[in-house]
């Protein structure tokens, strides 16, 4: 390995331990410095690791698409995530991953979205109806979006509405994201039974989520009724390559855990940042609101309305560009020597991909810190190369739920704009992004909701009547 030419990079005294401390303290700031100093690829030594950071769309696609077969996910990251996710499609590799992905894919296809749209709308209606009736109110917007997306995933995964268990589950997920971010910077995880700070909270969080998922699976095994939710999909999934083979009970549990955590956490994060973008860019918010009014009026949105809500969709895409929920930690291990651009990445090397950097690169997005939804209108959108927009990853392991997430975000955003204008609290400062697996505002997000004239906007009860009438009519 020592004879292989390496890209430029920072000096690595003391086996790179000072660099590791900098990474742990401010991951995004550190890699921004790497990009500014060394360009689109850099190298550093971190203990036993030979680490390559890549920042250009071409090089990123080289790893995630062109040579995807030559890489696996970073083992340490997967070890940490597997403590909660087991051996789900998020964790596995090779033939096991391919089998799982093949079995799950139909459940997240476009044909299944209509099954999930009604629960998404019902959860949003319930959440908005529950807000105080004041004309103007300051709200913990991050918490509101987290609990709303929690309700959505409970309905679409288990056909269950949010209850007291959702509050505990939200706390558990937040604990585990902080724990995961901390543990990834250590080569091993100390046993959880040790009486160390944070271990009791971690045990509680793991137990809370595990019991929630297993309780719903047991209830479904005892329920012989028909369901159109994701749990029903998992239980009925069959492998076309091995007819008759289904997911084991433990595999169902593991897939549920990944769908549950990833299915609400990243969407809540994206909607939180979208709320900030709308509140701090009133002209963009006005255009999105006018579009919603023109397309929907006071009626409840459906999947068929999404193509007509093009500008609203662009505000969400621009939010995902500026604040990608998975802003970093897309790391891969080279399983063979692979040529990426002009460089040879040797077998065993670690490659790190940081969407935050490519999303903020002025070469692909002029004036990159400016919120500009029109970037995603043709021909502007065509100017950015493939691989310059990575909110859901790319290649064979692109997020399986990307269509689900985009539909959910658009429906929720449209319903919010039907009822409210979003504004900033007096004296509010720009939130500081903080990476804890997902990209959250460091000190939460409080926004002011100004209630619009809502004559004709459906309440939850009215929505349920409309849904029932539609079902009986069909």
Wavefront OBJ file of the C-alpha trace (Angstrom):
o trace
v 0.000 0.000 0.000
v 2.843 2.386 0.772
v 3.896 2.319 -2.912
v 0.496 3.477 -4.185
v 0.416 7.231 -4.948
v -2.063 8.986 -2.695
v -4.047 12.189 -3.048
v -2.980 15.234 -1.031
v -4.230 15.537 2.501
v -3.518 16.810 6.008
v -0.527 15.765 8.079
v -1.425 12.876 10.360
v 0.747 13.010 13.499
v 0.071 10.628 16.372
v -1.619 8.180 13.986
v -4.211 10.804 13.085
v -5.751 11.022 16.575
v -5.878 14.864 16.525
v -7.731 14.667 13.196
v -10.158 12.143 14.660
v -10.906 14.531 17.537
v -11.598 17.320 15.045
v -13.924 15.059 13.078
v -15.851 14.119 16.207
v -16.133 17.744 17.333
v -17.319 19.194 13.988
v -17.617 16.613 11.224
v -19.107 18.891 8.569
v -16.776 21.791 9.301
v -13.760 19.497 9.155
v -14.637 17.967 5.782
v -15.459 21.417 4.406
v -11.891 22.343 5.293
v -10.583 19.256 3.506
v -12.461 20.172 0.355
v -11.273 23.773 0.451
v -7.641 22.773 1.014
v -7.204 19.665 -1.130
v -9.935 19.625 -3.763
v -12.195 16.775 -4.805
v -10.251 13.947 -3.179
v -8.016 13.846 -0.124
v -6.259 11.204 1.948
v -5.503 10.864 5.645
v -4.314 8.194 8.047
v -6.574 7.578 11.060
v -5.070 4.875 13.244
v -5.070 1.739 11.114
v -7.440 3.293 8.557
v -6.380 4.677 5.176
v -9.240 7.091 4.542
v -10.182 8.840 1.298
v -12.697 11.704 1.223
v -14.296 12.352 -2.166
v -16.373 15.393 -3.036
v -17.183 15.543 -6.758
v -20.268 14.017 -8.423
v -18.095 12.090 -10.885
v -15.986 10.467 -8.161
v -19.022 9.795 -5.978
v -20.779 7.978 -8.815
v -17.570 6.044 -9.393
v -17.938 4.579 -5.894
v -21.717 4.297 -5.499
v -22.680 3.401 -9.076
v -19.892 2.418 -11.484
v -17.903 0.306 -9.010
v -20.589 -0.362 -6.401
v -19.755 -4.083 -6.527
v -16.242 -3.300 -5.312
v -17.351 -1.689 -2.042
v -19.309 -2.599 1.079
v -20.707 -0.353 3.761
v -18.338 0.728 6.517
v -18.347 -2.128 9.007
v -18.110 -0.027 12.167
v -21.104 2.079 11.197
v -23.124 -1.035 10.457
v -22.085 -2.641 13.765
v -23.431 0.397 15.612
v -26.693 0.548 13.649
v -27.205 -3.225 13.907
v -27.682 -2.910 17.674
v -31.143 -1.556 16.901
v -31.770 -2.616 13.299
v -30.568 -6.207 13.497
v -29.859 -7.647 10.054
v -32.232 -5.484 8.033
v -31.810 -4.277 4.468
v -29.962 -1.275 5.916
v -27.234 -3.507 7.347
v -26.780 -6.595 5.193
v -24.489 -7.074 2.199
v -24.158 -9.375 -0.769
v -26.687 -12.110 -1.496
v -28.604 -11.554 1.763
v -29.056 -7.841 1.023
v -30.061 -8.558 -2.590
v -32.697 -11.050 -1.481
v -34.120 -8.633 1.091
v -34.101 -5.690 -1.299
v -35.819 -7.757 -3.989
v -38.546 -8.809 -1.564
v -39.140 -5.332 -0.144
v -38.989 -3.313 -3.355
v -42.584 -3.948 -4.528
v -43.928 -2.621 -1.241
v -42.316 0.757 -1.877
v -43.099 0.992 -5.587
v -45.252 3.724 -7.113
v -48.184 1.308 -7.424
v -48.364 0.988 -3.620
v -48.280 4.722 -2.833
v -52.097 5.087 -3.011
v -52.344 2.649 -0.078
v -50.212 4.967 2.017
v -51.513 8.380 0.907
v -54.788 8.183 2.854
v -53.040 7.434 6.198
v -50.577 10.267 5.497
v -53.431 12.721 4.937
v -55.395 11.439 7.939
v -52.396 11.817 10.257
v -51.746 15.347 8.997
v -55.392 16.350 9.371
v -55.413 15.036 12.920
v -52.206 16.893 13.805
v -53.396 20.194 12.323
v -56.840 19.925 13.910
v -55.169 19.466 17.309
v -53.239 22.739 17.122
v -54.537 25.614 19.282
v -57.173 27.785 17.637
v -55.298 31.061 18.208
v -54.775 33.188 15.128
v -51.041 33.298 15.880
v -49.043 30.804 17.909
v -45.407 29.989 18.531
v -44.756 26.278 18.162
v -41.971 23.767 18.725
v -42.038 22.993 15.033
v -39.367 20.281 15.151
v -41.313 18.333 17.771
v -44.572 18.819 15.872
v -43.065 17.436 12.659
v -41.457 14.543 14.532
v -44.732 13.503 16.155
v -46.634 13.940 12.876
v -44.243 11.729 10.907
v -44.288 9.270 13.806
v -48.066 9.057 13.412
v -47.668 8.570 9.648
v -45.240 5.689 10.034
v -47.362 4.008 12.715
v -50.385 4.182 10.406
v -48.582 3.086 7.235
v -46.492 0.378 8.904
v -48.862 -1.011 11.529
v -52.298 0.555 10.770
v -52.037 2.052 14.256
v -52.534 5.650 15.322
v -50.050 7.566 17.458
v -50.618 7.142 21.188
v -48.578 7.423 24.359
v -46.139 4.885 22.928
v -45.223 7.369 20.191
v -43.869 9.866 22.715
v -41.609 7.225 24.246
v -40.577 5.990 20.793
v -39.635 9.513 19.697
v -37.421 9.919 22.753
v -35.866 6.500 22.164
v -35.005 7.283 18.538
v -33.408 10.577 19.536
v -31.309 8.871 22.227
v -30.090 6.220 19.789
v -29.065 8.756 17.130
v -26.860 10.543 19.665
v -25.452 7.249 20.934
v -24.724 6.026 17.397
v -22.888 9.211 16.451
v -20.707 8.905 19.546
v -19.985 5.171 19.226
v -18.911 5.382 15.580
v -15.768 7.227 16.607
v -14.647 4.313 18.768
v -13.343 1.016 17.345
v -15.627 -1.030 19.588
v -18.709 -0.691 21.774
v -18.338 -1.334 25.488
v -20.898 -3.825 26.880
v -24.210 -2.143 27.545
v -24.552 -3.773 30.973
v -21.668 -1.705 32.343
v -22.725 0.988 34.856
v -21.406 3.816 32.680
v -22.978 7.212 31.876
v -25.613 6.854 29.191
v -25.772 3.048 29.191
v -29.070 2.903 31.105
v -30.649 5.365 28.657
v -29.391 3.335 25.698
v -30.769 0.076 27.158
v -34.119 1.754 27.736
v -34.212 3.137 24.190
v -33.350 -0.202 22.567
v -35.872 -2.041 24.734
v -38.619 0.532 24.056
v -38.343 0.287 20.266
v -37.900 -3.483 20.247
v -40.985 -4.010 22.421
v -43.045 -1.630 20.276
v -42.206 -3.455 17.051
v -42.580 -6.978 18.472
v -45.907 -6.075 20.091
v -47.332 -4.993 16.736
v -46.003 -8.121 15.012
v -47.556 -10.389 17.660
v -50.875 -8.587 17.352
v -50.839 -8.993 13.592
v -50.072 -12.717 13.832
v -53.207 -13.054 15.967
v -55.274 -10.892 13.601
v -56.513 -12.732 10.513
v -58.023 -9.645 8.904
v -56.752 -8.035 5.712
v -54.439 -5.025 5.826
v -52.805 -2.875 3.156
v -49.940 -1.602 5.318
v -46.190 -2.187 5.207
v -46.299 -4.894 7.876
v -48.725 -6.877 5.729
v -46.340 -6.420 2.813
v -43.421 -7.745 4.855
v -45.349 -10.778 6.078
v -46.570 -11.678 2.597
v -43.322 -10.895 0.725
v -41.915 -13.770 -1.321
v -38.599 -14.128 -3.094
v -39.178 -14.595 -6.821
v -35.805 -16.307 -7.128
v -36.784 -18.812 -4.420
v -40.542 -19.348 -4.754
v -42.278 -19.887 -1.467
v -39.514 -18.417 0.658
v -40.697 -15.654 2.984
v -39.084 -13.445 5.614
v -38.548 -15.075 8.997
v -40.150 -13.522 12.090
v -36.798 -12.049 13.092
v -36.287 -10.629 9.607
v -39.739 -9.031 9.764
v -38.782 -7.498 13.108
v -35.510 -6.130 11.704
v -37.124 -4.657 8.575
v -39.856 -3.070 10.717
v -37.226 -1.489 12.937
v -35.473 0.111 9.970
v -38.704 1.259 8.311
v -39.962 2.663 11.611
v -36.814 4.607 12.505
v -35.738 5.746 9.053
v -39.330 6.231 7.919
v -40.051 9.074 10.303
v -36.672 10.456 11.420
v -35.375 11.644 8.044
v -38.773 12.962 6.929
v -39.255 14.880 10.178
v -35.801 16.395 9.755
v -36.517 17.479 6.179
v -39.870 19.037 7.110
v -38.301 20.860 10.052
v -35.777 22.529 7.759
v -38.487 23.185 5.159
v -40.485 25.051 7.797
v -37.461 27.226 8.514
v -36.973 27.878 4.791
v -40.609 28.950 4.353
v -40.561 31.172 7.431
v -37.304 32.873 6.449
v -38.107 33.251 2.721
v -41.612 34.741 2.588
v -41.623 35.275 -1.188
v -40.913 31.595 -1.838
v -43.557 30.704 0.746
v -46.070 32.994 -0.980
v -45.448 31.350 -4.349
v -45.842 27.884 -2.862
v -49.006 28.927 -1.012
v -50.515 30.497 -4.142
v -49.823 27.289 -6.045
v -51.475 25.213 -3.333
v -54.522 27.497 -3.347
v -54.759 27.387 -7.136
v -54.425 23.601 -7.401
v -56.328 22.514 -4.303
v -58.518 25.314 -3.105
v -59.850 24.038 0.197
v -59.992 20.347 -0.675
v -57.685 17.712 0.745
v -54.708 16.883 -1.500
v -54.182 13.479 -3.038
v -51.395 11.744 -4.903
v -52.837 12.869 -8.220
v -52.244 16.499 -7.230
v -48.493 16.159 -6.708
v -47.404 16.763 -10.330
v -49.345 20.040 -10.339
v -47.635 21.172 -7.113
v -44.345 21.630 -8.950
v -43.103 24.750 -7.167
v -43.967 23.306 -3.755
v -41.988 20.222 -4.749
v -39.071 22.449 -5.705
v -39.101 24.120 -2.267
v -38.754 20.668 -0.732
v -35.953 19.678 -3.117
v -34.079 22.904 -2.387
v -34.481 22.225 1.324
v -33.073 18.728 0.818
v -30.145 20.286 -1.047
v -29.329 22.847 1.632
v -30.083 20.588 4.611
v -29.848 16.936 3.517
v -31.098 14.786 6.416
v -28.289 12.295 5.725
v -25.593 14.919 5.302
v -22.590 12.622 5.810
v -21.497 9.158 6.959
v -21.970 7.489 3.566
v -18.793 5.466 4.049
v -17.620 2.464 2.047
v -14.857 -0.149 2.373
v -12.975 -1.099 -0.797
v -13.062 -4.879 -1.213
v -10.567 -4.760 -4.075
v -8.284 -2.223 -5.731
v -10.572 0.260 -7.513
v -9.614 3.145 -9.792
v -11.688 6.209 -8.958
v -10.904 9.043 -11.339
v -7.145 9.439 -11.585
v -6.514 7.639 -8.286
v -6.262 4.030 -7.237
v -8.188 3.292 -4.054
v -6.499 0.189 -2.641
v -8.253 -2.823 -1.203
v -9.133 -2.232 2.454
v -9.234 1.572 2.196
v -12.142 3.565 3.625
v -13.968 5.995 1.325
v -16.131 8.727 2.871
v -18.865 10.543 0.952
v -20.426 13.741 2.328
v -23.532 14.951 0.453
v -23.390 18.220 2.423
v -20.248 19.226 0.525
v -21.432 18.461 -3.000
v -24.810 20.100 -2.252
v -23.012 23.319 -1.276
v -20.517 23.370 -4.153
v -20.757 26.557 -6.238
v -19.684 24.657 -9.368
v -22.975 22.787 -9.382
v -25.177 25.289 -7.522
v -24.221 28.955 -8.074
v -24.519 31.030 -4.890
v -24.986 27.757 -3.031
v -26.071 29.178 0.342
v -29.043 30.984 -1.242
v -32.455 29.309 -0.984
v -33.623 29.161 -4.607
v -36.309 26.583 -5.511
v -36.090 27.629 -9.163
v -32.800 25.726 -9.369
v -34.883 22.612 -9.880
v -36.781 23.959 -12.877
v -35.597 22.817 -16.278
v -33.173 23.760 -17.769
v -31.524 24.893 -14.506
v -31.851 21.427 -12.970
v -30.136 19.873 -15.997
v -27.039 21.996 -15.411
v -25.998 20.032 -12.313
v -24.274 16.727 -13.129
v -25.597 13.376 -12.017
v -24.440 12.724 -8.489
v -24.707 16.379 -7.425
v -28.027 15.795 -5.613
v -27.874 12.976 -3.077
v -30.590 13.333 -0.422
v -31.461 9.653 -0.850
v -28.064 8.386 -2.006
v -27.635 6.826 -5.430
v -26.745 3.529 -7.062
v -27.995 0.067 -6.053
v -28.394 1.127 -2.413
v -30.419 4.255 -3.092
v -33.009 4.731 -0.341
v -35.809 2.254 -0.938
v -38.380 4.671 0.522
v -37.526 7.780 -1.505
v -40.883 7.933 -3.343
v -42.730 7.315 -0.076
v -40.833 10.140 1.640
v -41.303 12.679 -1.167
v -45.029 11.972 -1.351
v -45.380 12.278 2.429
v -43.444 15.538 2.594
v -45.415 17.107 -0.254
v -48.812 16.156 1.164
v -47.900 17.450 4.633
v -46.384 20.669 3.263
v -49.450 21.360 1.102
v -51.843 20.853 4.013
v -49.760 23.094 6.257
v -49.793 25.904 3.698
v -53.554 25.570 3.258
v -54.033 26.487 6.910
v -51.021 28.507 7.990
v -48.395 31.035 7.090
v -45.041 30.335 8.731
v -43.016 33.123 10.341
v -39.949 33.500 12.534
v -40.201 34.272 16.241
v -39.032 37.737 17.212
v -35.237 37.877 17.379
v -34.795 34.348 16.037
v -31.305 33.523 14.815
v -30.472 31.170 11.970
v -30.386 27.603 13.346
v -27.041 25.838 13.485
v -27.051 22.442 11.725
v -25.800 19.638 13.973
v -24.928 16.173 12.709
v -26.215 13.312 14.862
v -26.610 10.702 12.124
v -29.358 12.965 10.749
v -28.925 16.727 10.384
v -30.975 18.453 13.061
v -31.026 22.101 14.210
v -28.714 22.198 17.228
v -31.170 23.959 19.526
v -34.441 22.793 18.058
v -36.752 24.804 15.847
v -39.469 27.157 17.020
v -41.676 28.867 14.440
v -44.741 31.085 14.490
v -47.834 29.715 12.758
v -50.292 32.362 11.563
v -53.678 30.841 10.892
v -55.192 31.632 7.492
v -58.879 31.874 6.703
v -59.672 28.150 6.528
v -63.316 28.026 5.510
v -63.807 24.730 3.728
v -60.564 23.047 4.849
v -61.554 19.548 5.944
v -61.400 18.599 9.598
v -60.448 15.062 10.612
v -64.083 13.984 10.960
v -64.985 15.466 7.579
v -61.924 13.808 6.013
v -62.962 10.410 7.359
v -66.459 10.839 5.908
v -64.969 11.654 2.507
v -62.680 8.604 2.671
v -65.571 6.310 3.640
v -67.727 7.677 0.831
v -64.897 7.086 -1.625
v -64.404 3.510 -0.419
v -68.121 2.684 -0.693
v -68.343 4.323 -4.112
v -65.460 2.214 -5.411
l 1 2 3 4 5 6 7 8 9 10 11 12 13 14 15 16 17 18 19 20 21 22 23 24 25 26 27 28 29 30 31 32 33 34 35 36 37 38 39 40 41 42 43 44 45 46 47 48 49 50 51 52 53 54 55 56 57 58 59 60 61 62 63 64 65 66 67 68 69 70 71 72 73 74 75 76 77 78 79 80 81 82 83 84 85 86 87 88 89 90 91 92 93 94 95 96 97 98 99 100 101 102 103 104 105 106 107 108 109 110 111 112 113 114 115 116 117 118 119 120 121 122 123 124 125 126 127 128 129 130 131 132 133 134 135 136 137 138 139 140 141 142 143 144 145 146 147 148 149 150 151 152 153 154 155 156 157 158 159 160 161 162 163 164 165 166 167 168 169 170 171 172 173 174 175 176 177 178 179 180 181 182 183 184 185 186 187 188 189 190 191 192 193 194 195 196 197 198 199 200 201 202 203 204 205 206 207 208 209 210 211 212 213 214 215 216 217 218 219 220 221 222 223 224 225 226 227 228 229 230 231 232 233 234 235 236 237 238 239 240 241 242 243 244 245 246 247 248 249 250 251 252 253 254 255 256 257 258 259 260 261 262 263 264 265 266 267 268 269 270 271 272 273 274 275 276 277 278 279 280 281 282 283 284 285 286 287 288 289 290 291 292 293 294 295 296 297 298 299 300 301 302 303 304 305 306 307 308 309 310 311 312 313 314 315 316 317 318 319 320 321 322 323 324 325 326 327 328 329 330 331 332 333 334 335 336 337 338 339 340 341 342 343 344 345 346 347 348 349 350 351 352 353 354 355 356 357 358 359 360 361 362 363 364 365 366 367 368 369 370 371 372 373 374 375 376 377 378 379 380 381 382 383 384 385 386 387 388 389 390 391 392 393 394 395 396 397 398 399 400 401 402 403 404 405 406 407 408 409 410 411 412 413 414 415 416 417 418 419 420 421 422 423 424 425 426 427 428 429 430 431 432 433 434 435 436 437 438 439 440 441 442 443 444 445 446 447 448 449 450 451 452 453 454 455 456 457 458 459 460 461 462 463 464 465 466 467 468 469 470 471 472 473 474
